[in-house]
Amino acid sequence: MADNINPEKPAHIEDVNSQPVQKQYEEVMFYERKPAGFWIRFWAYLIDLLVISGVTSILLKPVFALFGISVDSSDWYAPFAILSAVLFYTYFVLMTKFFSQTIGKMIFAIKVVPLKNDKLDWGTLLFREWIGRLISVTILPLYFIVGFTPLKQGVHDFFADTTVVHEQSYRKRKMMRKVRDNGSGLQEESAF
């Protein structure tokens, strides 16, 4: 026998383990704002309810008393109930639009941020604060999902692609991304 040839492996196939393995993906560490959980959002909401109640008592009740209109009706279509609801939703819409937070959120240093855009637009905001909040307030157990989702989103946050985050608190995250090839530059750079 002239050569020591391995009968199990043909001569033209090289050993796969002998080639250097190139990494296709690398692990990247980054910091992101920490989502605000259920309890801090709950306390902020209670403060907002106190603010709205105070404003309603200062602005609406004296006007109704001046005109002799009763504010004691429990019907949803009573004038006081309708104006209180308008004040409630207007407070949340305007404060969130101009400050990204209400007074309760300001006290606890949390704010609303969009997940897909850089800024909250009017359509997203109105949908989040009117329709989403109406659903969350009407079906109260739906609000509890805030505590069980990864980004601490409520139903109204899911509808509007938003979440509430701490302003000064961050968490470390890991993400896998493709390793850049300095060759053609045509390689996909986005993470999965």
Phi and psi restraints in degrees (value plus and minus 20) as a CYANA .aco file:
   2 ALA   PHI    -102.7   -62.7
   2 ALA   PSI     -63.2   -23.2
   3 ASP   PHI    -139.5   -99.5
   3 ASP   PSI     132.9   172.9
   4 ASN   PHI    -109.9   -69.9
   4 ASN   PSI      65.3   105.3
   5 ILE   PHI    -122.7   -82.7
   5 ILE   PSI     112.9   152.9
   6 ASN   PHI     -93.3   -53.3
   6 ASN   PSI      97.6   137.6
   7 PRO   PHI     -88.9   -48.9
   7 PRO   PSI     -39.7     0.3
   8 GLU   PHI    -101.9   -61.9
   8 GLU   PSI     -42.6    -2.6
   9 LYS   PHI    -144.3  -104.3
   9 LYS   PSI     105.5   145.5
  10 PRO   PHI     -83.7   -43.7
  10 PRO   PSI     135.1   175.1
  11 ALA   PHI     -88.9   -48.9
  11 ALA   PSI     -47.7    -7.7
  12 HIS   PHI    -103.8   -63.8
  12 HIS   PSI     -28.6    11.4
  13 ILE   PHI    -118.5   -78.5
  13 ILE   PSI     105.9   145.9
  14 GLU   PHI    -108.4   -68.4
  14 GLU   PSI     141.6   181.6
  15 ASP   PHI     -91.8   -51.8
  15 ASP   PSI     105.4   145.4
  16 VAL   PHI     -84.4   -44.4
  16 VAL   PSI     -55.7   -15.7
  17 ASN   PHI     -91.0   -51.0
  17 ASN   PSI     -36.2     3.8
  18 SER   PHI    -101.7   -61.7
  18 SER   PSI     -36.6     3.4
  19 GLN   PHI    -103.2   -63.2
  19 GLN   PSI     123.3   163.3
  20 PRO   PHI     -88.3   -48.3
  20 PRO   PSI     117.0   157.0
  21 VAL   PHI    -111.3   -71.3
  21 VAL   PSI     106.0   146.0
  22 GLN   PHI    -116.1   -76.1
  22 GLN   PSI     118.5   158.5
  23 LYS   PHI     -94.8   -54.8
  23 LYS   PSI     110.9   150.9
  24 GLN   PHI    -111.5   -71.5
  24 GLN   PSI     -48.1    -8.1
  25 TYR   PHI    -149.3  -109.3
  25 TYR   PSI     130.9   170.9
  26 GLU   PHI    -151.3  -111.3
  26 GLU   PSI     134.4   174.4
  27 GLU   PHI    -109.6   -69.6
  27 GLU   PSI     109.9   149.9
  28 VAL   PHI    -138.4   -98.4
  28 VAL   PSI     113.9   153.9
  29 MET   PHI    -120.4   -80.4
  29 MET   PSI     118.5   158.5
  30 PHE   PHI    -169.8  -129.8
  30 PHE   PSI     145.2   185.2
  31 TYR   PHI    -131.0   -91.0
  31 TYR   PSI     120.0   160.0
  32 GLU   PHI    -154.8  -114.8
  32 GLU   PSI     138.1   178.1
  33 ARG   PHI     -84.0   -44.0
  33 ARG   PSI     120.7   160.7
  34 LYS   PHI     -98.6   -58.6
  34 LYS   PSI     109.0   149.0
  35 PRO   PHI     -85.8   -45.8
  35 PRO   PSI     123.5   163.5
  36 ALA   PHI    -102.0   -62.0
  36 ALA   PSI     110.7   150.7
  37 GLY   PHI    -101.9   -61.9
  37 GLY   PSI    -195.6  -155.6
  38 PHE   PHI     -81.0   -41.0
  38 PHE   PSI     -69.8   -29.8
  39 TRP   PHI     -87.1   -47.1
  39 TRP   PSI     -60.1   -20.1
  40 ILE   PHI     -88.6   -48.6
  40 ILE   PSI     -55.5   -15.5
  41 ARG   PHI     -89.3   -49.3
  41 ARG   PSI     -55.5   -15.5
  42 PHE   PHI     -82.9   -42.9
  42 PHE   PSI     -66.6   -26.6
  43 TRP   PHI     -86.2   -46.2
  43 TRP   PSI     -57.8   -17.8
  44 ALA   PHI     -83.9   -43.9
  44 ALA   PSI     -59.4   -19.4
  45 TYR   PHI     -86.1   -46.1
  45 TYR   PSI     -59.6   -19.6
  46 LEU   PHI     -82.8   -42.8
  46 LEU   PSI     -60.0   -20.0
  47 ILE   PHI     -83.8   -43.8
  47 ILE   PSI     -61.0   -21.0
  48 ASP   PHI     -82.1   -42.1
  48 ASP   PSI     -59.3   -19.3
  49 LEU   PHI     -83.9   -43.9
  49 LEU   PSI     -58.8   -18.8
  50 LEU   PHI     -84.0   -44.0
  50 LEU   PSI     -61.4   -21.4
  51 VAL   PHI     -82.9   -42.9
  51 VAL   PSI     -66.8   -26.8
  52 ILE   PHI     -84.4   -44.4
  52 ILE   PSI     -60.3   -20.3
  53 SER   PHI     -82.5   -42.5
  53 SER   PSI     -62.2   -22.2
  54 GLY   PHI     -84.5   -44.5
  54 GLY   PSI     -64.0   -24.0
  55 VAL   PHI     -85.3   -45.3
  55 VAL   PSI     -60.7   -20.7
  56 THR   PHI     -81.9   -41.9
  56 THR   PSI     -62.7   -22.7
  57 SER   PHI     -87.9   -47.9
  57 SER   PSI     -54.4   -14.4
  58 ILE   PHI    -100.7   -60.7
  58 ILE   PSI     -59.6   -19.6
  59 LEU   PHI    -114.2   -74.2
  59 LEU   PSI     -68.1   -28.1
  60 LEU   PHI    -105.3   -65.3
  60 LEU   PSI     -64.9   -24.9
  61 LYS   PHI     -80.6   -40.6
  61 LYS   PSI     -62.2   -22.2
  62 PRO   PHI     -83.4   -43.4
  62 PRO   PSI     -56.3   -16.3
  63 VAL   PHI     -86.0   -46.0
  63 VAL   PSI     -63.4   -23.4
  64 PHE   PHI     -86.1   -46.1
  64 PHE   PSI     -58.4   -18.4
  65 ALA   PHI     -86.4   -46.4
  65 ALA   PSI     -57.2   -17.2
  66 LEU   PHI     -82.3   -42.3
  66 LEU   PSI     -58.5   -18.5
  67 PHE   PHI    -112.5   -72.5
  67 PHE   PSI     -18.6    21.4
  68 GLY   PHI      53.5    93.5
  68 GLY   PSI       4.2    44.2
  69 ILE   PHI    -113.8   -73.8
  69 ILE   PSI     112.6   152.6
  70 SER   PHI     -92.9   -52.9
  70 SER   PSI     120.5   160.5
  71 VAL   PHI    -127.2   -87.2
  71 VAL   PSI     -13.9    26.1
  72 ASP   PHI    -108.7   -68.7
  72 ASP   PSI     -25.3    14.7
  73 SER   PHI     -88.2   -48.2
  73 SER   PSI     115.0   155.0
  74 SER   PHI    -117.0   -77.0
  74 SER   PSI     -16.2    23.8
  75 ASP   PHI     -90.2   -50.2
  75 ASP   PSI     123.2   163.2
  76 TRP   PHI     -90.6   -50.6
  76 TRP   PSI     -42.3    -2.3
  77 TYR   PHI    -114.9   -74.9
  77 TYR   PSI     -14.9    25.1
  78 ALA   PHI     -85.5   -45.5
  78 ALA   PSI     125.8   165.8
  79 PRO   PHI     -75.9   -35.9
  79 PRO   PSI     -59.7   -19.7
  80 PHE   PHI     -86.5   -46.5
  80 PHE   PSI     -60.0   -20.0
  81 ALA   PHI     -85.6   -45.6
  81 ALA   PSI     -60.9   -20.9
  82 ILE   PHI     -86.2   -46.2
  82 ILE   PSI     -66.8   -26.8
  83 LEU   PHI     -86.6   -46.6
  83 LEU   PSI     -53.9   -13.9
  84 SER   PHI     -85.7   -45.7
  84 SER   PSI     -60.5   -20.5
  85 ALA   PHI     -85.6   -45.6
  85 ALA   PSI     -61.1   -21.1
  86 VAL   PHI     -81.9   -41.9
  86 VAL   PSI     -64.1   -24.1
  87 LEU   PHI     -83.4   -43.4
  87 LEU   PSI     -61.5   -21.5
  88 PHE   PHI     -78.1   -38.1
  88 PHE   PSI     -74.1   -34.1
  89 TYR   PHI     -90.8   -50.8
  89 TYR   PSI     -55.3   -15.3
  90 THR   PHI     -83.7   -43.7
  90 THR   PSI     -60.3   -20.3
  91 TYR   PHI     -78.2   -38.2
  91 TYR   PSI     -70.8   -30.8
  92 PHE   PHI     -86.1   -46.1
  92 PHE   PSI     -60.6   -20.6
  93 VAL   PHI     -86.5   -46.5
  93 VAL   PSI     -71.6   -31.6
  94 LEU   PHI     -89.0   -49.0
  94 LEU   PSI     -61.5   -21.5
  95 MET   PHI     -85.3   -45.3
  95 MET   PSI     -61.4   -21.4
  96 THR   PHI     -90.1   -50.1
  96 THR   PSI     -56.5   -16.5
  97 LYS   PHI     -87.6   -47.6
  97 LYS   PSI     -67.8   -27.8
  98 PHE   PHI    -107.6   -67.6
  98 PHE   PSI     -46.1    -6.1
  99 PHE   PHI    -141.2  -101.2
  99 PHE   PSI     -26.5    13.5
 100 SER   PHI      41.6    81.6
 100 SER   PSI      -5.9    34.1
 101 GLN   PHI    -182.9  -142.9
 101 GLN   PSI     134.2   174.2
 102 THR   PHI    -113.3   -73.3
 102 THR   PSI     159.9   199.9
 103 ILE   PHI     -83.0   -43.0
 103 ILE   PSI     -60.2   -20.2
 104 GLY   PHI     -82.0   -42.0
 104 GLY   PSI     -62.0   -22.0
 105 LYS   PHI     -88.1   -48.1
 105 LYS   PSI     -54.9   -14.9
 106 MET   PHI     -81.8   -41.8
 106 MET   PSI     -61.9   -21.9
 107 ILE   PHI     -82.2   -42.2
 107 ILE   PSI     -59.3   -19.3
 108 PHE   PHI    -115.5   -75.5
 108 PHE   PSI     -14.0    26.0
 109 ALA   PHI      37.0    77.0
 109 ALA   PSI      27.4    67.4
 110 ILE   PHI    -144.8  -104.8
 110 ILE   PSI     135.9   175.9
 111 LYS   PHI    -170.9  -130.9
 111 LYS   PSI     141.6   181.6
 112 VAL   PHI    -106.8   -66.8
 112 VAL   PSI     111.2   151.2
 113 VAL   PHI    -150.1  -110.1
 113 VAL   PSI     122.9   162.9
 114 PRO   PHI     -98.6   -58.6
 114 PRO   PSI     128.9   168.9
 115 LEU   PHI    -109.6   -69.6
 115 LEU   PSI     -46.0    -6.0
 116 LYS   PHI    -131.5   -91.5
 116 LYS   PSI     -36.1     3.9
 117 ASN   PHI    -141.6  -101.6
 117 ASN   PSI     153.4   193.4
 118 ASP   PHI    -106.4   -66.4
 118 ASP   PSI     -45.1    -5.1
 119 LYS   PHI    -158.6  -118.6
 119 LYS   PSI     129.4   169.4
 120 LEU   PHI     -93.7   -53.7
 120 LEU   PSI     102.6   142.6
 121 ASP   PHI    -115.1   -75.1
 121 ASP   PSI     147.3   187.3
 122 TRP   PHI     -82.5   -42.5
 122 TRP   PSI     -60.3   -20.3
 123 GLY   PHI     -82.4   -42.4
 123 GLY   PSI     -67.1   -27.1
 124 THR   PHI     -81.7   -41.7
 124 THR   PSI     -64.4   -24.4
 125 LEU   PHI     -85.1   -45.1
 125 LEU   PSI     -66.7   -26.7
 126 LEU   PHI     -84.2   -44.2
 126 LEU   PSI     -60.1   -20.1
 127 PHE   PHI     -84.9   -44.9
 127 PHE   PSI     -62.1   -22.1
 128 ARG   PHI     -85.8   -45.8
 128 ARG   PSI     -69.3   -29.3
 129 GLU   PHI    -101.6   -61.6
 129 GLU   PSI     -50.5   -10.5
 130 TRP   PHI    -112.7   -72.7
 130 TRP   PSI     -84.4   -44.4
 131 ILE   PHI     -92.9   -52.9
 131 ILE   PSI     -68.5   -28.5
 132 GLY   PHI     -83.1   -43.1
 132 GLY   PSI     -64.4   -24.4
 133 ARG   PHI     -89.2   -49.2
 133 ARG   PSI     -55.4   -15.4
 134 LEU   PHI     -80.9   -40.9
 134 LEU   PSI     -61.7   -21.7
 135 ILE   PHI     -87.0   -47.0
 135 ILE   PSI     -63.9   -23.9
 136 SER   PHI     -85.3   -45.3
 136 SER   PSI     -57.5   -17.5
 137 VAL   PHI     -96.0   -56.0
 137 VAL   PSI     -56.1   -16.1
 138 THR   PHI     -90.7   -50.7
 138 THR   PSI     -65.3   -25.3
 139 ILE   PHI    -130.1   -90.1
 139 ILE   PSI      61.8   101.8
 140 LEU   PHI     -75.2   -35.2
 140 LEU   PSI     -58.6   -18.6
 141 PRO   PHI     -80.3   -40.3
 141 PRO   PSI     -42.4    -2.4
 142 LEU   PHI     -84.7   -44.7
 142 LEU   PSI     -46.4    -6.4
 143 TYR   PHI     -89.8   -49.8
 143 TYR   PSI     -43.2    -3.2
 144 PHE   PHI     -91.1   -51.1
 144 PHE   PSI     -32.8     7.2
 145 ILE   PHI     -87.1   -47.1
 145 ILE   PSI     -33.0     7.0
 146 VAL   PHI     -75.3   -35.3
 146 VAL   PSI     -58.4   -18.4
 147 GLY   PHI     -93.9   -53.9
 147 GLY   PSI     -31.0     9.0
 148 PHE   PHI    -138.4   -98.4
 148 PHE   PSI     -19.3    20.7
 149 THR   PHI    -120.3   -80.3
 149 THR   PSI     131.4   171.4
 150 PRO   PHI     -80.9   -40.9
 150 PRO   PSI     -57.7   -17.7
 151 LEU   PHI    -118.6   -78.6
 151 LEU   PSI      -7.3    32.7
 152 LYS   PHI      34.9    74.9
 152 LYS   PSI      29.5    69.5
 153 GLN   PHI    -117.5   -77.5
 153 GLN   PSI     119.6   159.6
 154 GLY   PHI    -109.2   -69.2
 154 GLY   PSI     157.4   197.4
 155 VAL   PHI     -79.2   -39.2
 155 VAL   PSI     -62.9   -22.9
 156 HIS   PHI     -86.3   -46.3
 156 HIS   PSI     -48.1    -8.1
 157 ASP   PHI     -91.9   -51.9
 157 ASP   PSI     -58.9   -18.9
 158 PHE   PHI     -82.6   -42.6
 158 PHE   PSI     -62.0   -22.0
 159 PHE   PHI     -81.6   -41.6
 159 PHE   PSI     -57.9   -17.9
 160 ALA   PHI    -122.9   -82.9
 160 ALA   PSI     -17.1    22.9
 161 ASP   PHI      34.1    74.1
 161 ASP   PSI      32.6    72.6
 162 THR   PHI    -149.1  -109.1
 162 THR   PSI     150.6   190.6
 163 THR   PHI    -172.7  -132.7
 163 THR   PSI     150.4   190.4
 164 VAL   PHI    -133.5   -93.5
 164 VAL   PSI     109.3   149.3
 165 VAL   PHI    -145.6  -105.6
 165 VAL   PSI     139.2   179.2
 166 HIS   PHI     -94.7   -54.7
 166 HIS   PSI     121.6   161.6
 167 GLU   PHI     -93.0   -53.0
 167 GLU   PSI     -56.0   -16.0
 168 GLN   PHI    -140.7  -100.7
 168 GLN   PSI      -3.5    36.5
 169 SER   PHI    -140.3  -100.3
 169 SER   PSI     113.4   153.4
 170 TYR   PHI    -146.5  -106.5
 170 TYR   PSI     138.3   178.3
 171 ARG   PHI    -149.8  -109.8
 171 ARG   PSI     129.5   169.5
 172 LYS   PHI    -108.3   -68.3
 172 LYS   PSI     114.1   154.1
 173 ARG   PHI    -147.8  -107.8
 173 ARG   PSI     132.2   172.2
 174 LYS   PHI    -129.9   -89.9
 174 LYS   PSI     124.6   164.6
 175 MET   PHI    -165.8  -125.8
 175 MET   PSI     126.0   166.0
 176 MET   PHI    -117.8   -77.8
 176 MET   PSI     116.3   156.3
 177 ARG   PHI    -158.9  -118.9
 177 ARG   PSI     138.6   178.6
 178 LYS   PHI     -88.7   -48.7
 178 LYS   PSI     121.7   161.7
 179 VAL   PHI     -92.9   -52.9
 179 VAL   PSI     115.1   155.1
 180 ARG   PHI     -93.0   -53.0
 180 ARG   PSI     116.7   156.7
 181 ASP   PHI    -121.5   -81.5
 181 ASP   PSI     101.2   141.2
 182 ASN   PHI     -95.3   -55.3
 182 ASN   PSI     -11.4    28.6
 183 GLY   PHI     -95.2   -55.2
 183 GLY   PSI    -122.7   -82.7
 184 SER   PHI     -98.3   -58.3
 184 SER   PSI     -44.7    -4.7
 185 GLY   PHI      61.2   101.2
 185 GLY   PSI     -13.5    26.5
 186 LEU   PHI    -112.9   -72.9
 186 LEU   PSI     -21.7    18.3
 187 GLN   PHI     -91.5   -51.5
 187 GLN   PSI     123.7   163.7
 188 GLU   PHI     -83.7   -43.7
 188 GLU   PSI     114.4   154.4
 189 GLU   PHI    -130.4   -90.4
 189 GLU   PSI     -30.3     9.7
 190 SER   PHI     -97.8   -57.8
 190 SER   PSI     129.0   169.0
 191 ALA   PHI    -102.9   -62.9
 191 ALA   PSI     141.1   181.1
